[in-house]
Amino acid sequence: MLRPVSALLRYKLGYICRRTGPSLLYRNFSKTCLVTQENKPWYLNVPEVKDTDNSSPFITPITFPSTPVPHSVKIISEHLNDKLAVTNIIVFDTAHSNTTTSIHSMAKYVIIGTVRSFRHLQSCNDELVKFVKAEFGCIPKSEGLITSGILKKRQRRINRKTNIGKVTKKEQDESGWCLIASNVDGVFINIMTEERRNELNLEELYCPPEDMEQYQKKQQEQQAKSFVDEEDNVLLGLRKLMMKNTRRYYSTAAKNSTSVTLEEALTIQDLKAASNLLQQEPKPYLTITSVLGSLPTLIEIDTKGWVELFNQATSTQHHLDEEYWSSRFKFFQLLYLSKTNNLLNSEQRKNGDVISLNQELNYFINDFFRFKQAMLYQPTREELIKFIQICNHYINMQPNYNGLMSANFWITRALKSYQYNDPEAVHDPRVVRLLLSSMHKGTSNLNALYEYIHLITNEFKLNHLSDNIIKEIIGALVETANWAVLFRFWNHCLIEFGGDSGLWAFFLKSLLEKNDPYILAQLMEKGNLIWIYRAKVEINPELKKVLVELFDKFDNRYTNLKTLLNL
């Protein structure tokens, strides 16, 4: 008879325990547990945490100063490094520095970082402004870049006219540098490309005196590297060979840099030798400007090479005084005049050649106005006036609508340097007069001319305007034949200057020179000359001569009015 299965199992288990003892059972159980641990399911296998790989070039530590810094500085620096991929970030404490310059009156902490490209720079500028607004509730001010939204809107508007679009595309420069005033604990942020950072070497300006040697040594190594790269640049070698065809002012044989002075090297435009001689003079930038002004008018100049040399000379100066800024402005002015003279004397001057002057005007914006602000110095009104005069000279070389647009593009960018520190600069009578003359040329004019005149008429106090400004407005409106705006402006002037015989003489003389029969008839029919009688204007010889000429054009039709004015 077959036994049940349970009884058979009990029999076998009892046999094993009696035969081998409990140790065998324990060993088999332990072995079973070990096998179970080795065969755990995949979701229970937790990998070990590995150390962070810091070998990536985009993971770089932030260099903070030895002094304590506010929490806001750390937040902004970490956001730049972690979220915006800005590398090589250095924070300088200018509030506790022993040196006394204008930097300490504006900035307490300066952050410098490097980006990979111009597009990366533009993105970082936009994102950092948004971050500061959201995190600290402050509105930062950004200089040096046009926001992406404004750039797209401007490009769509300009592309409607093909010719203007071509000009403007050449004017959009990639300066590779933006300065952001965060308005939080006096923090200023400089973000720039690696090439621009090596060129300016702002670390030398912001660092404490004991670290000055460290950054100067770094800059010398970069300059030495750049000289090696120049030797391998075939295009640069061909350009130098072409320039040596001019007699006397170009070297045709290699010279030992130690046997010539800085002035001699600059005279023959041996810029490489000149760069090695900058340390021999206490203020080499004065020599550079002086030699550039003494070169012949029609000589070809390597503009980029001269600018790089002047910036190299700047890095040797520990204090930038008014003499330096005056010399720097004159330097860029000479570069512009040199290019202008070459274009004026060229036999076949084309419109594209004039547009190439935009490069020289761009140097003014990026390497003078922006650079001076980055050094925490405020551009003066005299520098603004001289720059607008240069832009008006550019308009004379290209007296058409495109020339007016290009010149006003650069003037607008220069005015941004005065937006916060000296907003009253646009009310200066000299600036107002130059701005008016930059908005019209011949029969061409910008719509901004009428908007600016409307602003002067309604927001400025007319009694604060000089006669020259009023005459400039009248001349511009007569030249562009905008009669409605002219008579509207003249009616405002009559309230304040109705008794000024000089302005009356200029107004009537401008209309006679334009010699528009319809406008002259309207002037007589609407009784504008009655104002002379009502305001008791003194009819001096100049005004009398103009009135007689005006009445002669209408024979004897207005004899009563002529008798009323005692003519």
Secondary structure, DSSP 8 states (H G I E B T S, - for coil): ----HHHHHHHHHHHHHHHH-HHHHHHHHHHHHHHHHHT--GGG-----------STT----B--SS---HHHHHHHHHHHHTS--EEEEEEE-TT-S--STTTTT-SEEEEEEESSHHHHHHHHHHHHHHHHHHH----EEES---HHHHHHHHHHHTTSHHHHHHHHHH-----EEEEE--STTEEEEEEEHHHHHHH-THHHHS-GGGHHHHHHHHHHHHHHHHHHHHT-HHHHHHHHHHTTSSSSS-SS---GGGS-HHHHHHTT-HHHHHTTGGGSS-HHHHHHHHHHHS-TT----HHHHHHHHHHHHTT-S---HHHHHHHHHHHHHHHHHHHHHHHT-SS--HHHHHTTHHHHHHHIIIIIHHHHHTT----HHHHHHHHHHHHHHHHHS-SHHHHHHHHHHHHHHHGGGTTT-GGGGGSHHHHHHHHHTTEETTEE-HHHHHHHHHHHHTS-GGGS-HHHHHHHHHHHHHTT-HHHHHHHHHHHHHHHTT-HHHHHHHHHHHHHHT-HHHHHHHHHTTTTHHHHHTT----HHHHHHHHHHHHTTTTTTHHHHHHTT-
